[in-house]
Structures are given as structure tokens and as C-alpha cells.
Amino acid sequence: AARNYTFVHDARTAPEISYYDYIIVGGGTAGCPLAATLSQNATVLVLERGGSPYGDPNITYLANFGAPLADASPSSPSQRFISEDGVINARARVLGGGSCLNAGFYSRAEADYIRDVGWNSELAKQSYEWVEKKVAFQPPMKQWQSAVRDGLIDAGVLPNNGFTYDHMYGTKVGGSIFDTAGHRHTAADLLDYANPDGLTVLLKATAHKVLFHTRGTQEARPTAHAVVFRDSTGAKHRAYLNSGAHNEIIISAGSLGSPQLLILSGVGPVDQLKAHNITVVLDQPMVGQLMSDNPMNAVFVPSPVPVEVSLIEVVGITHFGSYIEAASGANFGSFPDNDYGLFSPKVRTPQPTTQFYINLRQILTFIPKSSRSVSCRRSRQSRGRQRP
């Protein structure tokens, strides 16, 4: 259902100057829950460069999965790009971020990870449940996904863990952000938890620069105090932090957008800043470095008869760091001449009904015995860490 949030506005309506306790750049899977939580006791501004996911059938309906990623228009909720090594990918440009575009599989982190990063396990559990009440569902497990589950078990990916949100070795049915009616629920739905009197969300608001106080001794670190952003007409606005020791600017603009904004603001490797005539605020050599993705290949098995459309519901988690997942549907792998999609280095304005998008991961080949149409993947978790 469409959300009529009273605190969501087009950035064109924003004043030229405004003040908040917290300014969050990026209204995605991190920015939305942060905003909802912080708004309970503070004033919060969220700057989102994209539009609203509500009312867009290509985002809402499972049957239209892939259409937003095939849309290369300026108003698309996804922004296509090509990496330096020639891989086509996409980044989100919509409130709710990547949860508006992805295949919708939901899982909690493994217990070892929670322990290693020093999180309180009980608080983490409560936080997961907070999210799951709004956006996670037990998938319907129809014919194809049931066959995938049975095939993984027959192949020895054991034990059979049934349905669980927890990360467990073996075969499991995980959560989905698509409900039983095939409607997508995104991180934007977590704004249901927000205090409407404490939150302002501006859409089509592109952050251009974070402003820093740099006065004081040479040893003093710069302090962020404002964000410069532009609306869809190009008009410039400034949002400042209110006075207060705990007030913050939070950059949650994604693995590409966050380091990009930091560098544009003068925080990053000094040689890169100087090469682009950007005033150096802080030499931070790791900004934008050691970025890696998990590349993926796909195996398509054609079917002579129509197959139900299903996204990722079952996963086989192996002890050697690989994940085996599958999706099905009559349109998967079918690309007419005018749609090169994400599998081709050619970029054109596509027909949005035939695109099939897969998250990039490193995989090995896995072909089940069934003759049904499927895209299968066996992915190996990247050993490298992504850094902002």
C-alpha cells in the first residue's frame, strides 16, 4: 500500500537554510532505519537523491522484477554504471535504496559475525525483529523453489534447516521482502516507526558537499557542520547542524556514493583531491580504496513450458564459503534485440518487461537435474572487505 508520509517532501519545497540535530545523506537500507530511530528524540533531515518507491508498479510487484534495473532513463530508480573492468551494474536512486531493486532475500548475520564486531547479541536480535515486523515474510515455496530445496538436500547440502531467518550451514528457506501477494516491502516502510514531528525527508535532493569547521590548532580535526544540496531545478540549499555536542552528519549514501561525497568534500587521499583541485580538509588515504564486489555468472536452463516467477527463497550455505541460490521465470534469460540488459557491455534504453537482474557474486556452476527454467548460482563470499 502507498505510504502517505506527512514528513516526505520534494526538495524544491525546502528552505534555502535549515537546521537539524541530525542530517542523514542517503535514504536507503541504512538511512531509513536510522532516521526512524533518531527522530524519536531529535530533529532529523534525510536527503535522498531519488524519488518515492510508492505507486511504482515496477518496484512493488514481484512479476515486474528487473524492470527498474532495465530502465536507463534519468527518472529511473536505478542508475546504471559500468565498472573500470567493464562490468555493468546499477546503484539505487530511490527512497528505500537497494531494497527497492534487489531479489528480496532476507537473512540475519551469522552469530560469529555479531560476536566478532562486538555487538550485543540480545540487542541485535531485538533490532532484527524490529525490521522483520515490517519487511520480512515467510515465502510461499511453490513448485520451483521446493524443487530447488529438495535438489540441494539430495546433493548433500545438509542439514535441512527448514524456514529460518538465521544464518545456518546447510539448506534453508530464508525470508523474503515480498509478501505472499507478491508485493515488495522496502526499507522505506521502516519509516512507519518514525516520529513524524521529528523527521523531514527530502526527495530528489542531491548532496554536493559537506562543510567543515577547520579553525583552531593544527592538531584539531575538522568538524562537519552542514551539507550543501541541490533540488531537481538546481537550486542550492544548506542544512546546518544545531548546536550540540552529540549532533551529527551521517553519510549513508551507499558504497559508491558515500566515498564520492567525502572526496567532493575534501576528505580522502590527498593526491586525488589535489588532482581534481579539491581543497584538502583531511588526508584520509583509505577513502574509496579497497572496494570490491562479488562477481557472478549465471546458468540458464530453458523450459518448453511456462514456469512460475520466483526469486531467491532457498539457499544452500556450504562450509567452503559458497552460496547456492536459484530463481525462475519465463522471462529470465530472454533478451530481445533492443534490450541488452545487465549481461552486455552495450547500454541502450531497454524494454522494461524482459530484464532479469542478478546481484553480482563469484559463483561456480550448479545445474540441477530438473528441466525447469532456472537461473542458478553458487557464490563464494568475498574475502576482501569493502571500505567507505
C-alpha positions, 0 to 999 in steps of 0.5 A: 500500500502507498505510504502517505508520509506527512514528513516526505517532501520534494526538495524544491519545497525546502528552505534555502537554510535549515537546521537539524540535530541530525542530517542523514545523506542517503535514504536507503537500507541504512538511512531509513532505519536510522532516521526512524530511530533518531527522530524519536528524540531529535530533529532529523533531515534525510536527503535522498537523491531519488524519488518515492518507491510508492505507486511504482508498479515496477518496484512493488510487484514481484512479476515486474522484477528487473524492470527498474534495473532495465530502465536507463532513463534519468527518472529511473530508480536505478542508475546504471554504471559500468565498472573500470573492468567493464562490468555493468551494474546499477546503484539505487536512486530511490527512497528505500535504496537497494531494497527497492531493486534487489531479489528480496532475500532476507537473512540475519548475520551469522552469530560469529559475525555479531560476536566478532564486531562486538555487538550485543547479541540480545540487542541485535536480535531485538533490532532484527525483529524490529525490521522483520515486523515490517519487511520480512515474510515467510515465502510461499515455496511453490513448485520451483523453489521446493524443487530447488530445496529438495535438489540441494538436500539430495546433493548433500547440502545438509542439514535441512534447516527448514524456514529460518531467518538465521544464518545456518550451514546447510539448506534453508528457506530464508525470508523474503521482502515480498509478501505472499501477494507478491508485493515488495516491502522496502526499507522505506516502510521502516519509516512507519516507526518514525516520529513524524514531528521529528523527521523531514525527508527530502526527495530528489535532493542531491548532496554536493558537499559537506562543510567543515569547521577547520579553525583552531590548532593544527592538531584539531580535526575538522568538524562537519557542520552542514551539507550543501544540496541541490533540488531537481531545478538546481537550486542550492540549499544548506542544512546546518547542524544545531548546536550540540555536542552529540549532533551529527552528519551521517553519510549513508549514501551507499558504497559508491556514493558515500566515498564520492561525497567525502572526496567532493568534500575534501576528505580522502587521499590527498593526491586525488583531491589535489588532482581534481583541485579539491581543497584538502580538509583531511588526508584520509588515504583509505577513502574509496580504496579497497572496494570490491564486489562479488562477481557472478555468472549465471546458468540458464536452463530453458523450459518448453513450458511456462514456469512460475516467477520466483526469486531467491527463497532457498539457499544452500550455505556450504562450509567452503564459503559458497552460496547456492541460490536459484530463481525462475521465470519465463522471462529470465534469460530472454533478451530481445534485440533492443534490450541488452540488459545487465549481461552486455557491455552495450547500454541502450534504453531497454524494454522494461518487461524482459530484464532479469537482474542478478546481484553480482557474486563469484559463483561456480556452476550448479545445474540441477537435474530438473528441466525447469527454467532456472537461473542458478548460482553458487557464490563464494563470499568475498574475502576482501572487505569493502571500505567507505 
